[in-house]
Amino acid sequence: MTHATVSARSVADIQADYQALIQRKRLYGGVILAVFVAMMAAGFRIADDRNAGSFWNGITHVFDYPSEVLSEAVEKLSLLSAHVVQFFPALIETLNIAAAATLIGAIFGTVLSLLATRGLARWPALIPVFRRLLDIFRAIPEIVIALVLIFLLGGGPVPAMIAIAIHTAGALGKLFSEVNENASLKPVEGLASVGAGWAQRMVLGVFPQVGPNYVSYALLRFEINIRASAILGFVGAGGIGYELRNAMSWGQGRYDEAAAIFLLLFFTIVLVDQLSGLLRDRLTHGAKQ
């Protein structure tokens, strides 16, 4: 048997093994998809039964409420600019909540991410503790934290800011820790060799490497927090969401105000999204020549 024959047979065996692997992956994927679809269908039937089977009856009226809002807004179109001016301070409050929560959450997330990263942690034995702490911060929804804080502190922007900051610390801490994993340890080791403390090693050896990614993730989180702070207004946490809840709860007669708030919030989110996108692109790829 020649060497060429052995090589050809080896290639054929590799191809056959590869095709068998592909077929097994497709089979497993099909089985998982079928199980997922079956679980979704069963869950939908259970939910619809508990809801007295009203899903199919109510889905035909899904556009009734938006049409009422739009029709009333068109009828009172001349008042739109006045409503925008009226609710602009509430929008500023929402932006302040999101900005403060993002800043505080980013600070705590940065510290926790460094303490939870192998090779950078101040106390390596406590790395699992700090990672679980980040998991807890991410696992609890903002609205749950806000409801508890509203019960303790009363309504207003402070509970919303604290709730969003806690969740932001968990989310950014997780992202920052993944960025830290890719940082080179040589600058850190060099600083340690000349007697630099842990904080000095982090500031001088790690932050210059990870800073652009940190800011990019923080800007992305700021966009998310604007939406979150608007949603938390529905539970009495202040901001433009609180005004939107009041406008909608009063029913017809104030739908023009609700439409103005929707437009104000929509254009603000689009503007912030575009600006932060430009900043993230500039930080990641640098200024274009």
N, C-alpha and C positions, 0 to 999 in steps of 0.2 A: 504494500500500500504506500503510495507516494505521499510526500509532504503536502502537495497541492490538494490531494483527495481528503486528507485529514483536516486541512484548513477549511475546505468547502463544507465538510460535514459539521465542523464546529460552528461556522457561520449559520448553517441551517438550523442547528440546535438552538443557537441564541435567538434567531428569528422566531422559532416555534415557541420558545419560552416567553418571549416578549409578547407574542400574539395571545398566548394563554393568559398572561398577566393582565393584558388589556381587557380580555373578555371577562375575567373575574371581577375587575374593577367596575365594568359596565353592569355586570349582574348585581353586584353589591349596591351600586348606585341606584339601579332600578328597584331593588327590594326596599331600600331606604326611602325612595320617593313614594313608592306604593304605600308603605306604612305611614308616612307623613300625611299623604292625602286621605287615607282612611281615618287617621286620628282627627284631622281637621273636619272631615265630614261628620264624624260621630260627635265631636265637640259642638259643631254648629247645630246639629239636631237637638242635643241636650239643652243648649242655650236658648234655642227657639221655643222648645217645649216649656221651659221655665218662664219664658216671656209671654206665655199664653199664645204662642204661634203668631205673634203680631208682626214679625219681620216682613213677611211677604205682603201684608196689608199696608205696612207703613212705608215700604220702599217706594211705592208709587207717589208718595207725598214728600219725597226727600228734597225737592226743589221748591216747595211751597214757601218755606220761611225765607230763603234768599230772594225769591221773587217779590215778597212783601217788602223786604228791606230796600231792595233796589227801586221798586215802584214809588215808595214813599220818599226815598232820597231824590229821585228825579222830580217829583212834585215840588220839593222844597230845595231845588238846586241853588237858588239864590242865597240860601243860608249856609251853604257849604263852607265858604271862606271864613265866615264868622265862627263856625263850629271848630274849624281847624285852629284858629287863634285861641279859642276858649280852652281846647284840650292840649295845647302845646306845652303848658307847664307840667301837665301830668306825664307827657312823653319825656320831658327832661328828667322828671323824677325816676321814670323807668330806666333811662340811660344811666343815671347816677347809681341806681341799685345795681345794675349789671356791671358797671365799671368798678365800683367798690368791691363787689363780690368777686370779680375776676382778679383784682389786685391782691386782695387778702387770700383768696384761694390759691393763687399762683405762688405767693410767698410761702404759705404752709406746704403746698405741694412740692415746691423746690426742696425745702428742708427734709421732708419725709422721703422724697425720692432719693436724696443722697444717703440718708440713713438706711435705705432699703436696697442699696446697690452694692453688689459684691465688689470688693477692691477699693471702695470709696467710703464705706460705712464707718462711722465713728466707733460703734460698738458692734462688731460682726456677729456676735452671738444673738443680738436682738433683731437681726434682719427679718426673720419670720414674723416677729411681733409687729414691726412697722409695715410690712406688706399686708398683713391681715387688717391692720388699721386702715390702710388705703382701700382695701376691699370693702370694709364696713362703710366708709364714707361714700363709696360709689353705689353700694347696694341699696341704701335708703333713698327713696325718691325725695326730691326737693319739697313736693307738696306735703308729704307726711311730716317732715321737719318743720315746715312753715306752720302747719296746723297746731303742732305742739307748742311752738314758740308764740303763736298768736294767743293761745290759751294762757300762757305764762306772762307774756309781755303786753298783750293787747294788739289791736290792729295797727298797721302802719308799715313803712318801708323797712324798718330795722329787722323784723322777723324774716322778711323776704331776703334781705341782704345776707343774713347769717345762714339761712337755709341754702341759698345758692352757693355761698362761699364754701360750706362744708362739702357739698357735692363736687364743686369745682376742684377743691383740694384733692379729693380722691381721684377724679378723672385726670387732672393734670399730673398728679404724682405718679400715676401709672405710666403715662406717656413720657414724662421726664425720666423715669427710671429706665425705660427702654432706650432712650437717647444716651443716658449715662453709660449703659453697657457698651456702647460703641466708642466711648472716649478713650484716648490713649492714656495709659498709666505712667508713661515715662516722665512727663512734666511733674506729676504728683510725687513720684519717687525722687526726682531731682530736688524738689522743694523740701521733701522730708529729710533728705541727706544733709541739708544746710540748717536744719532745726526749725522749719516752718511748722506752725500749728495746724490743726485740722481745718479750721475756718480759712486760714491763709492758703492752704493747699487747694481747697475747693474754689476759692475766689480767683486765685492766680493760675491754677493748673487745669481746672475743669471748665469753669464758666466761659473762658475764651473759645473753647471748642464747641460747647453746646448752646451758647447764647442765642445764635440765630434761630435754632430749632425751638428753643424755649419760647422766644417771642412769637414765632409763627404759630405754635400751638396755643399760646395765650390769646392771640388775636382771634383764632378760630373759636376758642371757647367763649370769647366775648360776644360773638354773634349768637351763639347758642344761649347765652345767659340773657340776652335781650328778649328772646322769645320766652324763656323761662320766667323772667320777671313779669312779663305781660300776663302769662298764664296764672301766676300766683296772685295777681290782682283780683282774680275771681273768688278767692277765699278771704279777701279782706286785707291783703298785704300791700295795698297802696299801688300807686302808679297808674298807667293808662288802662291796665286790665280792670282795675276797680271801677273806673269810669265806664268802661265798656259793659261791665256786668250791670251797672245801674241803668244804662241806656237800654239794654236788652230786656231787663227784668220788668221795666215799666210797660213794655208792649208797644203796640201801635201808638203813634204820636211822638215817639222819640227815636224811631228807626233811622231818621236822617242823621241824628247824632251818632248812632252806631255805625252808619256807613262812613261818616267823616273820620271816626276813630280807626276803622278798618283801613281806610286809605292812608291815613297818617302813619299808622304802624307799618303798613306794607312798604311804603316808599322809604321809610327810615331803615327798615331791615335791608332793603335792596341797596340803599346808599352805603350803609355800614359794610355790607357784604362786598361791594365793589372796592371800597377803600381798603379794607383789611386784606382783600385778595391782592391788590396792588402792592401793599406793604409786605405781605408774605412772599410774593414773587421777587420783590427787590431784596429781601433778606436772604432768600434761598439762592437766587441766581446772580445777585449783584446788580448794580446800575448798568443799564445798556449804554454802550458808547455810541 
